[in-house]
């Protein structure tokens, strides 16, 4: 409290109040910079957090599957490759590879006993044609044991129509993604026809509509029970193409995927690798956002710099008198640093309030956004730590902007100024 009663603080406040318009402009620069920081970075961070949560909640943390290879060596390369001969085989017919996981049920039992695994769900994935009336839409059919799928991925949470459990109790039930249902014009209770790539078709009844929030999935995916998926592909009851794994700690997904891949010999893909393209876009967004915000704060810093420099030139006689009356260089430096910090503190606090208000106002406006994910309202990161970071970032920028003018003021020679007068 003694500092606020000191002559240095009172002189600094007198300088600021004597140039009210310039002081307000400098404060608004800081306010605008921090408000944009909170709004823009909060929007990006909120969207990314929501996307990650939806991805983690609606898809496997680790997916184990038999990765069918596109390029294979020819028989000549396998049995006659001495390094001196060039083998050429034209129009090679690729070997038919079955994506089935051998001993899938046994693998599922072994994985489910791992201490870091929360649950495992068997899965059969295949392309399919969905027909309803004159509408024909291509998509993917997901054969699952719905109780296990729901236990680890909370499928029921994202049901918007119908009953999840009817997929198990209704022999020919199907749950459509919201986008797929809209394209087909399908409603709960409608009968439709599904055809697999092998030409096998099934008459199915819509028992529910599902909305995960991930647009690509909702536009193309449908759930059926695993028995019907096996019928569509004309395979036996042990046929499984994937094992979807939910972990107790998603941060262990990458090392555990490597462990499972080495242990079982099948491809194990963690959720971060599966969405690597999207995360790379997020990195670019973050970089651009922070560059823009940094530019705004730098511009506001130049505004503070210019205002303090103008005050110094106008107050040169006052500085000379202060030095003549016993004020030291550090006292003069403290005066002008105090001015920049007062601008930063008050402008920053106002920026926090404006940024929070913008988040609340825009966050309650119905947007119905559809991109990577579908959301009715924009999501913002409003955690206290985020606001503290924004405020400290702005405060440091204003302190740096005020340091050079403060240092220049402390170097003023009082005798030269008095002589010039």
N, C-alpha and C positions, 0 to 999 in steps of 0.2 A: 504493500500500500504506500510505502514511503516514496516509491518511484513516481506514482501518480500525483504526488504533491510536490515533486521536485521541479525546479525551474526549467530543466530541459524538457520535461513533458508539457508544462504549461506553454512554453515558447512554441513547441511543435504544434500544439492545438491551435494557438493563435495564428500561426502561418496557414494552417488548413482552413480555419474559419474565415480568414481574410480573403481567401480565394475559393469561395463556396462552389461556384459553378465548375471550376476546374477540378476541385476535389470530388464533386458528385460524378463528373464524367469519368474520372479515374476509377472510382468505386464501381460504377456501372460496367466498366470494362472487365473488372474482376468478377462482378456478379454474373455477367453474361457468359464469361468463360467457364465458370464453375457450374452454372445452371445447365449449359450445353453439355458439359462433361457428365453431369449426373444423368441427364435425360438420354443422351446418345449412347454413352457407355453402359448405362443401366438397361437400356432397351436391348442392346446387343448381348449383354451378359444374361439378361432375363430370358431372351429367346433361346440362347444356347443351353442354358440350364434346363429349360423346359424340354427342349429337343432331346437332351441326354436322358432326362428322367423318363420321357415317353419311350425312348429307344430301349433303355434298361428294363422298363416295366413290361414292354410288349414284345421283346425279342430275346433270343438266347444270349446269355453272357459268353457262353462258349458253344459253338456248333461243331459237332463231329460228323463228318460225312466222307464218302468215298469219292475223291476228286478224280473224275474221268479225264485222262490226259488227251489233249488234242493232237500232239505230235508224237509219233512212235517210230523207232528205228525199224527198217525193213528186215526181213528174214536174212537177206544177204549180209546186212550190216551186223547182225547178231552172230552169224556163223562163219563169216568170211571177211574179217576186218583186221588185216595184218599191217595196216598203216601205209601200205605201198599200192593198194588197189583202190580205184574210184568206182564205187557201186552206184548205178543209176537205175531206179525202178520208177516207171511211169504208171500213172493211174492206179496207184496202190489202193486196194480196198482196205479201209480201216477195220481193225479188229473190234468186234462188238464187245463193249465192256458194260457190265451190270453195275449200277450205282448202289446195289444192295450192300448193307453192312452185314458181314457174316457173323453169326452168333450175336446179333444185335441185342437180344434180350439178356444174354449173359453179360455183355459189356455194360448194359444199363444197370444191372445189379451190382457190378463191381464199382462203377462210378458213383452210384448212389450211396455207397458206404464210405466214400472219401470224406474226411472231417470238414473240408472246406465247401462241400457241395450241399446246397439247400434242397435240390430236387432235380430229377431227370424226367424228360418226357419224350417218348418215341414219336417219330414224325415220318410221314411219307409226302414228298412234294412232287408235283407234276404239273405240266402245262395242261390246259383243258379248254374246251369250247363250251360256253354257257348259252343255252338257248331258252328263250321265253317268248312265245308268240313269234313275231317276225324278227325279233331282236336276237343277234348272235354276237357275243362278246368273247374275246380270248382273255384268259387270265390264268391264275394258278390255283390249284386245289390243294388244300392242306389237310392230309389225313392225320388225325390226332386221337389220343385217348383224352377226351375233354376234361375229365376230372383231374388228371395229372397236369394237363395244360393250364387249367384254371388255377390249380394250387400254386404253380410257380410263376405264372404270368398274369394273374388276375384278369382273365378274359371277361369274366362276368361284370367287372367294374366298367367295361367299355361297351356293354350291350345297351343299345338305345331302343330296341324293340324285341319282343319275343322272350323266350326262356332258354337259357343256356343248356339246361339239363335235358331238354327235349331232344338235343342232338344225340344223346345216349339212349333215351327211351323210345324215340321214333326211329324205326329201322332205316328209313330213307330220308332222314333229316339233313338239312344244309343251312349253314349260317353264312350270309353274304356280307362282304364289306360294304359300308355305306355308299361309296362311289360306284361300286359294281352294281348294287341294287338300283341306284338311280339310273344308270345306263340301261339296265334291263327293264326298268319300270316294274320291279318286283316288290311285292309286299308280303308280310308274314301270312302264311296259309296258301300262297301260290304254289302251283306245281310247275316244275321246269325240267329240262333235259340237259345232262352234262355228258360230253363226249371226250374220251381220253385220246392221246396220240396213237394208241393202238387200235382206235376205231370202236372201242367198247363204250356203250352208252348206258346211263342209268337215269331212271325217272326219280327225281328228288323233290322234297317238299320244303319250302322255306319256313324254318322254325325260329329264325331270329336275324337281326341286322346288327352289325358290329361296327364301332367307330373307334379305332385306335388313336386317331389324330395324325397319323403318318399317312399323308395323302397317297403316296405310291402304293402302299399296302391296301388301303381302303378302296382304291380304284380297281384292284385286280385280284384280291385274295378272297377265298371262301373256305370255310371249315366244313369238313365232313368227318364222320367217325372212321377210324383206321381200317375197319373191315370193309367199308364201301370203297375206300381208296385202293385196297388190295384187289377188289373186284374190278375196278376200273382198269387196273394195270394187268389184270389176269395173272396174279402171282399168289403164292401160298401165304398162309397165316403168319409165317415168321419173317416176312419181307418188311424191312425197315430201311429207309434211305438216310435218315438223320437221327442224331440224338441231341436234343436241346437241353442245355445245362444251365441251371440257375445257381449262382454262388452266394455264399453268405457275405462275402466281401468282394465287390466288383473290381477292386484294385488288384486282385490276384488273378484276374482273367488271363493276362498275357503269359506269366510264368506257368500257370496251370495248363494253358492250351499247349504250350511246348512240351510239358510233361506228358499229357495225354497222347499227343501226337507221336512222341517217341515210344511210349508204352504200348499203344495199340496198332500203330502203323497206318492209321487213317489221318486225313487232314483235320486239324482242330483249329478253328478260326475264332479268335476272341472278338468281342463286340466293337472294340476300337479299330481293329484292322478292317472289319467289315464295313465300317463307316468312314474309312480314312479319307476318301474324296471330300466328304462333307466337312470333316474337321479341318482339312486344308483350306477350304473356303472360309471357315470361321477364323483361321489365323490371319488370312488376308483382310477380312473385315475388321478384326481387332486392330491390325496394324494401321489401316487407313483411318479408322475412328480415332485412335490415339494421336496420330499425326495431325489430324484436323483440330482436335482439342488442344494439343500442344501449341499449334500455330495461333489459335485464338488467345491463349494465355500469354504467348510471347508478344502478340500485338498489344494486349492490355498492359503488359510489362513495359513496352516502349512508351505507352501513354503515361504511366507513372514516372518513368525516367524523364520524359520531356517536361512534365509538370514540376517535378522537383528541381530540374535544372533551371527552369524559369524562375522558380522561387529563390534559388540561390543567387542568380544574377540580380534579381530585384532586391534581395535582402543583403547584398554585399556590405553596405554600410552598417547594417545591424550586426552582421557577423564580426565586422571589425570592432564594433563597440563591445560585443560580448567577449571577444578575445582580449581587448584592452582592459576589461573589468575583471579578468581572471579566469575566464572559461578556457579550458584546455582543448587540444585537438580532439580528444576522445569525446568531450562533452558536445562539441559541434557535430561530430559524426553521429552521436547518439540522438541528437535532435532530428536530423534528417532521416536516419534509419527508423526512428519512431514514427515519423510522418508516413513512410512507406508501409510500415507494419499496421498502422491504424487503418490506412486505406485497404490493405489486404484483409485485415480481420473483419472490418465492418462489411466490406464488399463480399467477402467469402461467406459470412453468415447470411447475408441477404441472398447470395447465390444458392446456398443450401435450401433456403425456404422456397425460392422460385423453382429450383430444380425438382424438389419434392412435390410442389403444387402441380407442376407440369406432368409429372409421373401419374399423380392421382387423377388429374383431369383427363388426360389422354387414355389412361388405363381403364377408365369407365365408359369410354366411347366404343360402341359395338363396331368392330371392323370387319369381322368374318374373313380373316386373312387365310389364304391358301398358298402355301409354298412347299418347303420341305415338310412342314406340318400344317395342320388346319387348326385355327384357334379363333374364337369369337372376339376375344379381347387381347390386346397387346400385353405381354408380360414384362415386368420391370424388376431389376435387382434393386431392392430397397433395404438391403441389410445395413446396419449401422457402420460396420467396417468399411463398406463402400463409400459412405458419406465422409467418414474420417479421412480416407485416402484422398478423396477429391479435395477436401478442405486443405489438407496439408500440402498437396500438390500446388494449389493456388497460392498458399501462403509463402511457400518457398520461392515461387516465381516472382511474387511482389517483393520479397526480401532481396533477391538478387538484383531486381530492377532498381531498387533504392540504394544499393551498396555503392555504386560508382558515384552518383551525385553526392552521397554522404561523405565519401572519401575525398571528393574534390572540395567540398565545403570545408573540411577539416584542414586542407592544405592552403587555404586562403591566407595571404600575408596581410595582417591588419595594418601595418605601417604603410605599405604601398597603397592601400585603399584610402587611408586617411590623407596621405599626401596628394592623391589624385583629386580629392575633394577640395 
